[in-house]
Amino acid sequence: MELRDRINQALKQAMRDKATARLATLRLISAAIKDQEIAGRGVDGAPCVGDPEIMAILAKMTKQRNESARAYEEGGRLDLAERERSEIEVIEEFLPRQLDDDEVAAAIDKAIGDVGATSIRDMGKIMAKLKERHAGQMDFGTVGPRVKDRLAS
């Protein structure tokens, strides 16, 4: 089942269950996907948002909510931070399982070997290979410095 269909099914189920918080988050996801579709609509008007683009949207939404939750916690607004974290849980239901540190390290090593990287100049190729293979499974903001450290050693 496509990711878009899974989201729509979850949205309908949340309506039936009258789960208002979950429903609100699912509507935000659906709206973000529709915005992306509208922005990228081609000449023929066909939708051009597939599973990889939806995963990127969901990853971006998760990152935004993590940053907001941190800011709310620093500001002493634990109730708002908790709401952000509950939205993250709903969003992450549709993302693939996140890789742990050992799996990330193994993926970095494999990408370096596949690309044949020898210096920091090859970092772009490595990051492209990782994004191709592990989209939505790792935080590329934290992976970048790890790749750089690995190439420097």
N, C-alpha and C positions, 0 to 999 in steps of 0.2 A: 504494500500500500504506500502510495506517495505521502510525503511529509505533509503536504497541503491537505490531503484527505484526512489524515490522522488528526490534524489540528481542527478541521471542520467537524469531525465526529466528536472530538472532545468538547468543542463549543456547544454542540447540540445536547450532549449528555449533561453538561454543566447547567444548561437552561432547564432540562428536565428535572435535575436534582436541586434546582434553585440554590446553587452554590455561587453566591454573588461575587465573592472575592476571586474565585477561580475564573468565573465568567468574565469579569472585568479584565483580567490578565490575558485571557484568550482573545478577547476582542481587541486588545492592544496589539497582540501578535498579528491578528488578521488585518488590522488597519496598516501595520508596518509593511506587510506583504503587498497589500493593495497599493500603497504609496510607491513601493519599488516598481510594481507593475506599470503604474501610470507614468512614472519617470522614465522607464525603459521601453515604453511601447514603440514598436517598430512601425514601418510604413503600412504594413498590412493590418495593424491593430491587434495582432495576436499576442497573448501574454508570453513573456520571455523570462519568467522567473521560475527556475527549477529548484530541485532539492539543494544543490550547492549554494545557491543564492539565499534560500530560506535559512539554511544553517548559518550562513554568515550574518544574516539579520538577527537570528536568535543569539548568536555569540556576542554580537554588539549590544543587544538588549541586556544580556547577562552582565557584561562588563559595566555598562552604565549603572545598573542597579547595585552592583558591588561597590562602585565608587560612591553612589548616593548613600548607601547603607553606612559606609565608613564615615562619610561627612555627618550624617545624622547622629551616629554614635559619638563622634567628637563634640557635637553640639549639644549632647545630652538628650536628644529626642529618640529614646529607645523604642517608642511605639512606632514611629515612622521607619526606623531601621528594621524592625521586625516585619513590617508590611512589605518593605523592599525584599527582604529575604524570602518571604512567602511567595512573592512574584517570581523570584529566581527559581524556586523549587518547581513551579509550574512550567516555566520556560525550559528548564533543564530536562523535563520529561521527554522533550522532542529532540534533544541533542544526543549524539552518540556518547558512550561512556568516556569520561575523561581519563587520559593515560596517567599513571603514577610516575614518580620521579625516575624509577629504573627503566620503565618503558620509554619515557621521553629520551633518556640517555641512549638507549639502544636505537631508537629511531634516528637520533642525531648521528650516531656512529654509522648507521646503515646509509643515511643520505650522503654523508661525507665520502664513504666508500663508493657509492654509486656514481657520484658526480666526479670523483677523483680529485677532490679539493686538496690543495696543498698550502694555500695562504688565505688571508683575510679577504682577498679580492674575490674569492669564490663564494663568499657568504650569500650573495643574492641567489645564486644557483641552488645552494643548499636550502635556503628558506623557501624557494619556489617548490622544490621537491617535497619538503615537509608539508607545505600547504596543500599540495596536490594529493598526498597520501593520507594526511591526518587532519583534514579540515574539520573544525569543530571538536577535535579531541584533545587539543592542547592550547594553552594561552601563549600565543606567539610573541606577546610583549615580554614574557619571561624567558622564552626559548631563545630569542635573539642574543642576549648576553651570554647564555650558555654555549651557543654555537661559537661566538666570538672567543670565549675562553678556551674552548676545545681546539680551535684553529691556532690560537696563540701558543699552546703548549706543544 
